[in-house]
Amino acid sequence: MFVDEVEIKVKAGDGGDGCTAFRREKYVAMGGPFGGNGGHGADIVFRADSGLHTLLDLRYQKQIKGKKGENGRGKNQHGKGCDPVIIKVPLGTVVTDLDTGLILADLKVTGEEAIIAKGGRGGRGNTAFKTQTNTAPDYSENGEPGEEKTLKVEVKMLADIGLVGLPSVGKSTIISCVSRSKPKIAAYHFTTLNPNLGVVKAENGQSFVMADLPGLIEGASKGEGLGDKFLRHIERTKIIAHIIDMAATEGRDPYEDYLMINKELEEFNPKLLKKPQIIIANKSDVEGFEKNYQEFVKKIDPSIRIFQVSAVMNKGLLQVVNYLGELLNDLPDNPLFEQDQFESHVLYTFKKEEPYTIEKESDDLWVIKGERIEKLFKMTKFSSEEGMLRFARKLTKMGIDQKLEEMGAKTGDQVRILDFYFDYKD
């Protein structure tokens, strides 16, 4: 089964909890804090593997979770970090964060890796909080939560040449003649249900990859037929080869076919029309070919190269292959995505923004939201009185107490962070 697009959720491992412990040994007076840090949670890593060609392995995995780091222990023993979770995907895989729309990875080279979700750091043990004024801290941290993301994972094939055209124009026959690919060939529409790749070798020794894409029809860019599903595979190709049934064996106008295919390509992605194109006029052995060809040439842009071939008789295809080999030598590698589409880890701050928001849900309920404050809350151990006091000091330092007062909060009002409620005091 060919699967080229899946949606999954990934959850990197949480960091291990820090340990609260004290050194108690004979002859060691005032041993002090002795709790170790937690280990790092498992990252979620995608790795490109040339041995894979489909996302079938991911289709039935709704969620992938990383392991939590090991908790810290007494005697200053730090918890062990977790190895990353490696997810192998085919070459040409693009990973997109559905929540932000940003590209997280575009894996094109064998062995290339990308950290898609980072595991949480380990919580610090009480040894880490020792200071000159607090020589015996009685608190430690929980591990940092690992990143959680909803992803769209899709394969966009790595092919140099993309064959496009309506059903039954001869795409599968052509790729079977010029390569060792063996696609299904039959006299009915949509014989090809999956893209076929073939390695083609020109007479000068240069080899390149050609993709036979399932037949497009009018409305393919909007989901009609199979085109909407497979148009993504033409986005990486350097050259688009239009296969035209120039003999009009099914009663269609060859020129109208050409315009319609270009329209669907443009509606799917306008950048596709900027790629170099050639036209392969197929079925030169069929009656009516020459008349239609002469009419077609009058209407077409003279800068576009046209080849007359008969795929069934394997006639004229060598000339096409040699030309494509020469043309590919002069074409640069254009990136599939612009740099600003990728997730950036560099933040440009033009104005100071609050790390939280406060909303009034009812007369006596205030809700505090924000990634920073929620992470601080999750990493606080409220079983320790010192831990609670430290959390309260952090809120004050962040200006939350002052903000609540300015917004009209009164003693006895409730404050909610995530699913937990606190009483507000002036």
Legacy VTK file of the C-alpha trace (Angstrom):
# vtk DataFile Version 3.0
C-alpha trace
ASCII
DATASET POLYDATA
POINTS 426 float
0.000 0.000 0.000
1.321 3.442 -0.960
0.822 5.993 1.836
2.299 9.420 1.250
0.555 11.601 3.859
-0.297 11.056 7.526
-1.194 13.162 10.543
0.258 12.153 13.894
0.816 13.565 17.353
4.221 13.413 18.984
5.069 13.932 22.633
8.718 14.176 23.609
9.709 12.703 26.956
9.421 14.767 30.126
12.561 15.445 32.081
13.176 13.369 35.200
12.308 14.904 38.570
15.012 16.363 40.754
15.609 14.797 44.165
15.338 16.382 47.593
17.851 14.646 49.860
20.368 15.486 52.577
23.730 14.049 53.420
23.550 12.165 56.699
26.745 10.320 57.522
28.605 9.599 60.713
31.357 12.129 61.388
29.956 14.483 58.659
28.306 17.332 60.508
25.876 19.554 58.644
26.126 17.407 55.514
23.817 19.700 53.586
21.724 19.049 50.443
22.566 15.909 48.506
19.832 15.483 45.844
20.741 14.880 42.206
19.194 16.281 39.020
16.763 14.412 36.800
17.726 13.105 33.363
16.799 14.614 30.000
13.603 13.335 28.358
13.702 11.582 24.987
13.705 13.758 21.849
11.543 12.799 18.865
13.861 12.605 15.846
12.948 11.995 12.193
15.635 10.333 10.048
15.635 9.965 6.251
16.078 6.346 5.105
16.651 5.460 1.450
15.197 1.999 2.055
11.701 3.388 2.680
9.286 4.644 0.028
6.023 5.043 1.938
4.676 6.238 5.284
2.766 3.030 5.877
4.606 2.437 9.175
3.189 5.707 10.540
-0.347 5.322 9.255
-1.686 3.455 12.263
0.349 5.292 14.913
-1.909 8.001 16.283
0.639 9.181 18.828
4.347 8.668 19.389
5.683 9.248 22.889
9.209 9.590 24.181
10.313 8.153 27.524
10.633 10.256 30.628
14.132 10.915 31.955
15.222 9.042 35.049
14.597 10.818 38.358
17.518 12.127 40.350
18.531 10.260 43.500
20.270 10.906 46.793
24.054 11.117 47.131
24.024 13.620 44.262
23.261 10.898 41.733
21.849 12.397 38.555
19.156 10.550 36.637
20.012 8.989 33.291
18.886 10.797 30.170
16.837 8.942 27.538
17.950 8.048 24.047
15.958 9.791 21.305
13.044 8.088 19.600
14.145 7.622 15.960
11.371 7.647 13.347
12.569 6.530 9.917
10.892 8.150 6.916
11.470 8.089 3.115
13.689 10.573 1.330
11.740 13.679 0.394
9.671 13.717 3.589
8.347 17.093 4.737
7.225 17.547 8.349
4.848 20.422 9.122
3.565 21.675 12.465
-0.212 21.871 11.998
-0.644 24.352 14.857
1.729 26.954 13.410
1.871 25.967 9.729
5.684 26.095 9.818
7.967 23.533 8.181
9.907 21.621 10.820
12.001 19.486 8.462
12.601 18.725 4.783
14.631 15.520 4.704
16.278 14.896 1.332
19.571 13.110 2.068
20.072 9.588 3.401
20.774 9.724 7.125
19.665 13.362 7.485
18.023 13.958 10.868
15.836 16.612 12.446
14.720 16.991 16.060
10.981 17.482 15.715
10.064 17.643 19.408
12.594 18.307 22.161
12.561 16.342 25.380
12.282 18.267 28.639
15.355 18.991 30.725
15.700 17.223 34.021
14.470 18.985 37.149
17.190 20.247 39.472
17.811 18.532 42.767
18.010 20.516 45.992
21.819 20.588 45.756
21.479 22.994 42.808
19.559 25.519 44.922
22.148 25.811 47.685
23.285 29.391 48.244
25.140 31.316 50.930
21.853 32.486 52.425
20.035 29.164 52.005
22.511 26.408 52.768
19.921 23.657 53.182
17.147 24.109 50.590
14.255 21.706 51.128
12.894 21.727 47.609
13.663 20.473 44.102
12.062 20.702 40.668
9.879 18.414 38.646
11.173 17.628 35.175
10.411 20.021 32.333
7.523 18.795 30.118
8.556 17.553 26.685
7.282 19.318 23.583
3.939 18.207 22.182
3.088 18.731 18.513
0.503 17.739 15.942
2.255 17.000 12.647
1.474 16.532 9.011
4.047 14.202 7.502
4.074 13.957 3.711
6.361 12.483 1.093
7.192 14.680 -1.887
9.131 12.456 -4.243
12.687 13.266 -5.217
12.452 13.154 -9.002
14.210 15.265 -11.633
11.514 14.874 -14.304
7.771 14.763 -13.698
5.486 13.273 -16.371
2.045 14.906 -16.306
-0.979 14.464 -18.497
-4.540 13.248 -18.687
-5.335 9.548 -18.162
-4.367 7.132 -20.953
-1.984 9.476 -22.787
0.971 7.074 -22.422
2.877 8.179 -19.309
3.275 4.659 -17.928
4.283 3.287 -21.329
6.956 5.966 -21.727
8.541 5.411 -18.303
8.516 1.638 -18.886
10.408 2.155 -22.177
13.108 4.505 -20.870
13.689 2.842 -17.469
13.318 -0.499 -15.730
10.156 0.646 -13.976
7.250 -1.750 -14.568
4.033 0.174 -14.019
0.628 -1.319 -14.715
-0.426 -0.540 -18.294
-3.958 -1.074 -19.585
-6.499 0.512 -21.933
-8.600 2.243 -19.284
-8.381 5.384 -17.185
-6.576 5.574 -13.845
-4.576 2.402 -14.434
-1.810 4.076 -12.422
-2.973 4.508 -8.840
0.428 5.317 -7.327
3.369 7.392 -8.578
6.065 5.331 -10.308
9.753 6.200 -10.194
12.276 5.120 -12.795
16.005 5.753 -13.191
16.771 6.881 -16.742
20.211 6.934 -18.367
21.118 9.199 -21.282
23.695 8.344 -23.964
26.252 10.671 -22.377
26.166 8.474 -19.246
24.161 10.888 -17.108
21.338 9.316 -15.122
18.298 10.984 -13.573
15.023 10.058 -11.900
11.712 10.289 -13.719
8.299 10.161 -12.009
5.126 8.969 -13.709
2.298 10.679 -11.835
-1.300 9.369 -11.883
-3.487 10.972 -14.533
-4.798 14.448 -13.844
-8.290 15.564 -14.773
-10.063 18.907 -14.682
-10.513 19.950 -11.067
-7.580 17.848 -9.842
-6.203 20.746 -7.758
-9.548 20.862 -5.899
-9.704 17.151 -5.191
-11.196 15.641 -8.340
-9.816 12.285 -9.467
-6.366 11.328 -8.174
-4.486 14.500 -9.074
-5.080 16.352 -5.830
-3.541 13.438 -3.943
-0.403 13.212 -6.065
0.211 16.744 -7.344
2.540 17.310 -4.382
5.029 14.895 -5.940
5.684 17.249 -8.829
6.736 20.108 -6.561
10.343 18.857 -6.293
10.830 18.052 -9.975
13.186 20.271 -11.942
11.448 19.776 -15.306
7.798 19.136 -16.160
7.163 16.929 -19.194
3.662 17.213 -20.644
2.497 14.022 -22.322
-0.116 14.887 -24.956
-2.291 12.454 -26.899
-1.652 14.282 -30.170
-3.721 11.800 -32.154
-6.794 12.736 -30.074
-7.790 9.073 -29.793
-10.463 9.945 -27.209
-11.872 12.896 -29.155
-10.292 15.653 -27.053
-8.480 18.722 -28.392
-4.721 18.296 -27.614
-4.234 22.032 -27.102
-7.163 22.234 -24.680
-5.671 19.290 -22.779
-2.386 21.162 -22.458
-4.070 24.348 -21.201
-6.170 22.431 -18.703
-3.178 20.610 -17.190
-1.266 23.882 -16.839
-4.294 25.471 -15.175
-4.461 22.665 -12.600
-0.727 22.971 -11.904
-1.053 26.728 -11.395
-4.044 26.415 -9.054
-2.227 23.823 -6.965
1.009 25.832 -6.744
1.771 28.863 -8.991
5.516 28.138 -8.712
5.056 25.000 -10.840
4.584 27.057 -14.011
7.993 28.654 -13.458
9.697 25.298 -13.934
11.120 24.441 -17.392
8.642 22.474 -19.516
8.839 20.223 -22.539
5.999 18.674 -24.513
6.040 15.041 -25.589
3.545 14.602 -28.428
2.688 10.918 -28.160
0.983 8.453 -30.534
2.746 9.582 -33.697
1.903 6.159 -35.184
-1.855 6.834 -35.030
-3.885 8.399 -37.854
-4.696 12.081 -37.304
-1.477 12.786 -35.405
0.165 14.976 -38.079
-2.872 17.199 -38.613
-3.340 17.823 -34.905
0.389 18.374 -34.445
0.508 21.136 -37.067
-2.422 22.927 -35.439
-0.911 22.498 -31.978
2.465 23.994 -32.976
0.765 27.169 -34.242
-0.780 27.839 -30.815
2.062 26.896 -28.515
4.871 29.132 -27.212
7.757 28.611 -29.691
10.299 28.576 -26.853
8.877 25.286 -25.521
10.571 22.229 -27.025
8.192 19.644 -28.575
9.107 16.013 -29.332
7.167 13.654 -31.559
7.195 10.118 -30.174
5.405 6.808 -30.306
5.662 5.173 -26.893
4.127 1.926 -28.127
6.782 1.596 -30.862
9.549 3.085 -28.683
10.177 5.679 -31.341
11.714 9.111 -30.596
12.171 8.500 -26.862
15.978 8.362 -26.952
16.070 11.903 -28.299
13.844 13.041 -25.412
16.056 11.342 -22.820
19.261 12.861 -24.225
17.740 16.344 -24.297
16.524 16.060 -20.704
19.985 14.926 -19.600
21.588 17.990 -21.193
18.936 20.335 -19.826
19.356 19.053 -16.262
23.078 19.926 -16.333
22.224 23.625 -16.590
19.530 23.724 -13.913
20.342 24.706 -10.306
18.853 22.980 -7.282
15.966 25.197 -6.210
14.732 24.792 -2.613
11.168 23.575 -2.251
10.407 26.033 0.553
11.391 29.604 1.334
13.466 30.145 4.465
10.680 32.031 6.231
8.459 28.949 6.005
10.772 27.030 8.313
10.476 27.126 12.078
13.090 29.477 13.434
14.697 29.104 16.831
15.907 32.705 16.744
13.341 35.092 18.187
13.356 38.764 17.219
11.639 40.797 19.942
10.622 44.273 18.832
8.697 45.082 22.012
8.593 43.566 25.451
5.665 41.207 25.732
4.187 39.770 28.905
4.955 36.058 29.371
1.345 35.500 30.446
-2.225 36.722 30.054
-4.857 37.233 32.753
-8.566 36.942 31.988
-11.602 37.384 34.238
-13.964 34.474 33.712
-16.519 35.430 36.382
-16.938 37.862 39.257
-14.482 36.018 41.504
-12.427 33.849 39.108
-9.228 34.915 37.338
-7.468 32.702 34.790
-3.735 32.991 34.132
-2.393 31.542 30.858
1.004 31.469 29.201
3.608 28.888 28.225
6.215 30.205 30.647
3.938 30.354 33.692
2.410 26.941 32.913
5.847 25.355 32.592
6.920 26.917 35.905
3.767 25.521 37.529
4.354 21.997 36.207
7.961 21.995 37.412
7.078 23.098 40.947
6.753 20.476 43.700
3.905 21.774 45.860
4.489 19.013 48.416
7.291 21.177 49.796
6.516 24.402 51.653
9.716 25.953 50.338
8.681 24.947 46.825
5.345 26.747 47.210
7.056 29.857 48.564
9.508 29.833 45.669
6.600 29.593 43.202
4.862 32.519 44.910
8.050 34.608 44.740
8.358 33.835 41.025
4.787 35.043 40.419
5.510 38.248 42.298
8.734 38.790 40.364
6.877 38.309 37.084
4.417 41.025 38.126
1.355 38.815 38.347
0.369 39.956 41.850
0.532 43.602 40.815
-1.377 42.923 37.608
-4.182 41.139 39.472
-4.429 44.030 41.908
-4.609 46.552 39.053
-7.375 44.523 37.412
-9.468 44.609 40.590
-8.835 41.235 42.204
-9.961 41.041 45.860
-8.967 38.834 48.764
-10.883 35.586 48.543
-11.081 35.563 44.721
-9.939 32.393 43.019
-7.038 32.242 40.571
-6.755 29.333 38.124
-3.625 28.069 36.401
-4.372 25.079 34.155
-6.782 22.934 36.246
-5.641 24.129 39.677
-7.243 26.832 41.815
-5.614 29.171 44.356
-7.030 31.765 46.730
-5.908 35.325 46.089
-4.675 37.431 49.002
-3.700 41.103 48.954
LINES 1 427
426 0 1 2 3 4 5 6 7 8 9 10 11 12 13 14 15 16 17 18 19 20 21 22 23 24 25 26 27 28 29 30 31 32 33 34 35 36 37 38 39 40 41 42 43 44 45 46 47 48 49 50 51 52 53 54 55 56 57 58 59 60 61 62 63 64 65 66 67 68 69 70 71 72 73 74 75 76 77 78 79 80 81 82 83 84 85 86 87 88 89 90 91 92 93 94 95 96 97 98 99 100 101 102 103 104 105 106 107 108 109 110 111 112 113 114 115 116 117 118 119 120 121 122 123 124 125 126 127 128 129 130 131 132 133 134 135 136 137 138 139 140 141 142 143 144 145 146 147 148 149 150 151 152 153 154 155 156 157 158 159 160 161 162 163 164 165 166 167 168 169 170 171 172 173 174 175 176 177 178 179 180 181 182 183 184 185 186 187 188 189 190 191 192 193 194 195 196 197 198 199 200 201 202 203 204 205 206 207 208 209 210 211 212 213 214 215 216 217 218 219 220 221 222 223 224 225 226 227 228 229 230 231 232 233 234 235 236 237 238 239 240 241 242 243 244 245 246 247 248 249 250 251 252 253 254 255 256 257 258 259 260 261 262 263 264 265 266 267 268 269 270 271 272 273 274 275 276 277 278 279 280 281 282 283 284 285 286 287 288 289 290 291 292 293 294 295 296 297 298 299 300 301 302 303 304 305 306 307 308 309 310 311 312 313 314 315 316 317 318 319 320 321 322 323 324 325 326 327 328 329 330 331 332 333 334 335 336 337 338 339 340 341 342 343 344 345 346 347 348 349 350 351 352 353 354 355 356 357 358 359 360 361 362 363 364 365 366 367 368 369 370 371 372 373 374 375 376 377 378 379 380 381 382 383 384 385 386 387 388 389 390 391 392 393 394 395 396 397 398 399 400 401 402 403 404 405 406 407 408 409 410 411 412 413 414 415 416 417 418 419 420 421 422 423 424 425
